[in-house]
């Protein structure tokens, strides 16, 4: 599937703006009043490339939900614009609405852009994901894909396995939904070994594997032997350290060194958004976007860890982790949600 980024983002700003301005026709909806819709057109605007874990996991879930045909709907294959910020992101969002897409996912902190255009396209449902984003209500919905619960489980593994007593984490930016995962990882480690020291790094980019590699090397030099690589790049993990991935199963990248990965499933959130769209469109009523952050946790099928790598994790540690996991799934244990920026010890 060729993204719209290929056709109107990459040739340059003037080219795709000319295309956007040349497209007329305000979106009037894909179903008449009181008639249940049969088709659903979805588009997305990404802040990163489609191979970045956050984006790729979303696109994967999109394909899976499409195959499930919720409400019997025919849903299009992924159509998206990538690497978009500021004015280019606003232009892409506006373009999709004008072309008649029913749901447009804004897969980053795009609330400023959505706020400018959403009232022009009341039949379009905009979905803001991630942080920071402002709750706008109306035809704008707020969806999170937090992984702090599985991150806590990875921390339990790290705290059980560390020999140096130093664990690290490398992320993109100190946003709320990066901070919560890091804090949970460290909390999980300290639940097993209270004297654990933590090392924290943010690379200042949404996708820069070489920079992530340098940050992981710096943490190894500082004594870390367990590293939560939220920013990708596992080359350094092939040394004598144990690493953990996020939003994707990286185990095959370093099968002797990656213990497990935290996964955030977009599927419950996608189904929820599609339900909101379907109900409003079928009843010919306006959208009622949520003002509170909506997240689907482990107990709701929205997050988990990949199977523990038996080449790295001992049966005793695996049993410990599984016991905590079972309590989270049964809602017998609540992982603390801490969104403040973690600091290195």
C-alpha positions in Angstrom: 0.0 0.0 0.0 1.4 3.4 -1.0 0.8 6.1 1.5 -0.4 9.5 0.6 2.9 10.7 2.0 4.5 9.3 -1.1 2.2 11.2 -3.4 1.9 14.6 -1.7 4.2 14.9 1.2 7.6 14.0 -0.2 7.6 16.1 -3.4 7.7 19.3 -1.3 5.3 21.6 0.5 4.3 23.5 -2.6 3.3 20.4 -4.6 1.1 18.8 -2.0 -0.5 22.1 -1.0 -1.4 22.6 -4.6 -3.0 19.2 -4.6 -4.8 19.8 -1.4 -6.2 23.1 -2.6 -7.3 21.6 -5.8 -9.6 19.1 -4.1 -13.1 20.4 -3.5 -16.2 19.1 -1.9 -16.9 19.2 1.8 -17.5 15.8 3.3 -21.2 15.1 3.5 -21.0 11.6 5.0 -21.1 8.1 3.6 -24.6 7.1 4.8 -28.0 8.8 4.6 -30.0 9.7 7.7 -31.3 6.7 9.7 -29.6 4.2 7.4 -27.0 1.9 8.8 -23.7 2.4 6.9 -22.1 -0.5 5.0 -18.7 1.0 4.4 -16.1 2.8 6.5 -13.2 4.9 5.2 -10.3 5.4 7.6 -7.1 7.5 7.2 -4.3 8.3 9.5 -1.6 11.0 9.9 1.7 9.7 11.5 4.4 11.8 13.1 7.0 9.1 12.3 7.7 6.6 9.6 5.4 3.6 9.3 8.1 1.2 10.6 8.4 3.0 13.9 6.9 0.6 16.6 4.0 2.9 17.7 2.9 3.5 14.1 3.5 0.0 12.8 1.5 -1.6 15.7 -1.4 0.7 14.8 -1.3 -0.2 11.1 -1.1 -3.9 12.0 -4.2 -3.6 14.3 -6.0 -1.7 11.5 -5.5 -4.6 9.1 -6.7 -7.1 11.7 -9.8 -5.1 12.6 -10.5 -4.6 8.9 -10.5 -8.4 8.5 -13.0 -8.8 11.4 -15.5 -6.5 9.7 -17.1 -5.0 12.8 -20.9 -4.3 12.2 -20.4 -6.0 8.8 -18.5 -2.9 7.6 -16.2 -2.9 4.5 -13.1 -1.1 5.7 -10.4 0.2 3.5 -6.7 -1.0 3.7 -4.4 1.5 5.6 -4.1 4.9 3.9 -1.8 7.4 5.7 0.6 10.3 5.6 3.8 9.9 7.5 6.5 12.2 8.9 4.0 15.0 9.2 4.2 17.9 11.8 2.7 21.4 12.1 1.3 22.8 8.8 1.9 19.6 6.8 0.0 17.6 9.4 -2.9 20.1 9.3 -3.0 20.0 5.5 -3.1 16.2 5.6 -5.9 16.1 8.1 -7.9 18.6 6.2 -7.3 16.7 2.9 -8.6 13.4 4.3 -11.7 15.1 5.7 -12.4 16.8 2.3 -11.9 13.6 0.4 -14.7 12.0 2.5 -12.8 9.8 5.0 -15.2 9.0 7.9 -12.5 8.5 10.6 -9.1 10.3 10.6 -6.6 9.1 13.2 -4.1 11.8 14.3 -1.4 9.6 15.6 0.5 12.1 17.7 0.1 15.4 19.5 -2.1 17.0 16.8 -4.8 18.6 18.9 -3.8 22.1 17.8 -4.3 21.1 14.1 -7.5 19.2 14.7 -9.0 22.1 16.7 -8.5 24.4 13.7 -10.4 22.3 11.2 -12.8 19.9 13.0 -15.8 22.3 12.9 -15.5 22.5 9.2 -16.1 18.7 8.9 -18.7 17.7 11.4 -19.3 14.4 9.7 -15.6 13.4 10.1 -14.6 11.7 13.4 -11.1 12.8 14.4 -9.1 10.6 16.8 -6.2 12.1 18.8 -3.8 9.6 20.2 -0.8 9.9 22.6 0.3 12.8 24.6 0.2 15.7 24.9 -3.2 16.3 23.4 -6.2 18.4 24.4 -9.6 16.8 24.9 -11.9 18.7 22.4 -15.1 16.7 22.5 -17.7 16.8 19.7 -16.3 15.1 16.7 -12.9 14.7 18.3 -12.1 11.6 20.4 -9.1 11.0 22.7 -7.5 7.5 22.7 -4.5 6.3 24.6 -2.4 3.1 24.1 -0.6 2.9 27.4 1.9 0.1 28.1 2.7 0.8 31.7 1.2 -2.4 33.0 3.3 -4.8 30.8 6.3 -2.4 31.5 5.9 -3.2 35.2 6.2 -6.9 34.4 9.3 -6.3 32.4 10.7 -4.5 35.4 10.0 -7.5 37.6 12.2 -9.6 35.2 14.9 -6.9 35.2 14.9 -6.6 39.0 15.1 -10.4 39.3 18.0 -10.7 36.8 20.2 -7.7 37.4 23.7 -8.4 38.7 25.0 -4.9 38.9 21.9 -3.5 40.5 21.6 -0.9 37.7 18.7 -0.9 35.2 18.2 1.6 32.4 15.5 2.9 30.0 15.9 4.7 26.7 12.9 6.6 25.3 11.9 9.1 22.6 10.6 12.2 24.5 9.6 12.7 28.1 5.9 12.6 27.2 3.3 11.3 29.6 2.9 7.9 27.8 6.7 7.4 27.7 7.2 8.4 31.3 4.5 6.1 32.7 6.0 3.1 31.0 9.5 3.9 32.3 8.3 4.6 35.8 6.4 1.3 35.9 9.5 -0.5 34.6 11.6 0.9 37.5 8.8 0.2 40.0 8.6 -3.4 38.8 12.4 -3.8 39.3 12.2 -2.3 42.8 9.4 -4.6 43.8 11.9 -7.4 43.6 15.1 -5.5 44.4 14.5 -2.2 46.3 18.0 -1.0 46.0 18.0 -0.9 42.2 19.5 2.3 40.6 18.0 3.7 37.5 19.4 5.3 34.4 17.2 7.4 32.1 17.7 8.7 28.6 15.5 10.4 26.0 16.9 10.7 22.4 14.7 13.7 21.4 13.4 12.1 18.3 10.4 9.8 17.4 12.7 7.5 15.4 16.5 7.6 15.4 18.0 4.1 15.9 21.7 5.3 15.8 21.0 7.9 18.5 19.2 5.2 20.6 22.2 3.0 20.2 24.5 5.6 21.5 22.2 6.2 24.5 22.2 2.4 25.3 26.0 2.3 25.1 26.2 5.1 27.6 23.9 3.3 30.0 26.0 0.1 29.7 29.1 2.2 30.4 27.3 3.5 33.5 26.8 0.0 34.8 23.3 -1.0 33.5 22.9 -4.6 32.7 19.1 -4.5 32.0 17.9 -1.9 29.5 14.3 -1.1 28.5 14.8 0.0 24.8 11.6 2.0 24.2 13.4 3.8 21.4 14.4 0.7 19.4 18.0 -0.2 18.3 19.2 -3.5 20.0 22.7 -3.7 18.7 24.2 -2.9 22.0 22.1 -5.6 23.6 24.0 -8.2 21.8 26.8 -7.7 24.3 26.5 -8.9 27.8 23.3 -7.1 28.8 19.6 -8.0 28.8 17.2 -5.8 26.9 13.4 -5.3 26.6 11.4 -4.0 23.7 8.2 -2.1 23.4 5.2 -2.1 21.0 6.8 -4.8 18.9 8.3 -8.3 19.5 12.0 -7.7 19.0 13.1 -11.1 20.4 14.5 -12.4 17.1 16.7 -9.3 16.8 18.9 -10.5 19.7 17.5 -13.9 20.7 20.2 -14.4 23.4 19.7 -11.1 25.0 16.1 -9.9 24.8 14.0 -11.2 27.6 10.5 -10.0 26.6 8.7 -7.0 25.1 5.7 -4.9 26.2 2.9 -4.8 23.6 0.1 -2.2 23.3 -2.8 -3.5 21.2 -4.8 -0.9 19.3 -7.6 -3.3 18.5 -9.8 -2.6 21.5 -9.4 1.1 20.9 -10.1 0.8 17.2 -13.3 -1.2 17.9 -14.4 1.4 20.4 -13.9 4.2 17.9 -15.7 2.3 15.2 -18.6 1.7 17.5 -18.8 5.4 18.3 -18.8 6.3 14.6 -21.3 3.6 13.7 -23.8 4.5 16.4 -23.7 8.2 15.6 -24.0 7.6 11.9 -26.7 5.0 12.1 -28.8 7.3 14.3 -27.9 10.5 12.3 -26.7 12.1 15.5 -23.7 14.3 16.2 -20.6 12.8 17.8 -20.0 13.0 21.5 -16.3 12.9 21.9 -14.9 11.9 25.3 -13.3 14.5 27.5 -11.5 11.9 29.7 -8.5 9.9 28.4 -9.6 6.5 27.2 -7.2 3.6 27.6 -7.6 -0.2 27.3 -5.4 -2.0 29.8 -4.3 -5.6 30.1 -7.6 -6.7 31.6 -9.4 -5.3 28.5 -7.0 -6.9 26.0 -5.2 -3.6 25.3 -1.7 -4.5 26.5 0.5 -7.5 27.5 4.0 -8.9 27.3 5.4 -11.3 24.7 6.2 -14.8 25.9 9.2 -14.7 28.1 12.4 -15.9 26.3 13.4 -19.1 27.9 16.9 -18.7 26.6 17.3 -15.6 28.9 14.7 -15.9 31.7 14.9 -18.8 34.2 11.8 -20.8 35.2 11.8 -19.3 38.7 11.7 -15.7 37.3 9.1 -16.7 34.8 6.8 -18.1 37.5 7.2 -14.9 39.5 6.3 -12.7 36.5 3.3 -14.9 35.6 2.0 -14.6 39.2 2.0 -10.8 39.0 0.5 -10.9 35.5 -2.4 -13.1 36.6 -3.2 -10.6 39.4 -3.1 -7.6 36.9 -5.5 -9.5 34.5 -7.8 -10.3 37.4 -7.7 -6.7 38.6 -6.3 -7.9 42.0 -3.2 -5.7 41.6 -3.2 -2.2 40.2 0.0 -1.0 38.6 0.6 2.7 39.7 0.2 5.1 36.9 3.0 7.7 37.3 3.4 10.2 34.5 6.1 12.5 35.9 9.5 12.4 34.1 11.9 9.9 35.7 15.4 10.9 36.6 18.6 9.0 36.7 20.0 8.0 40.1 
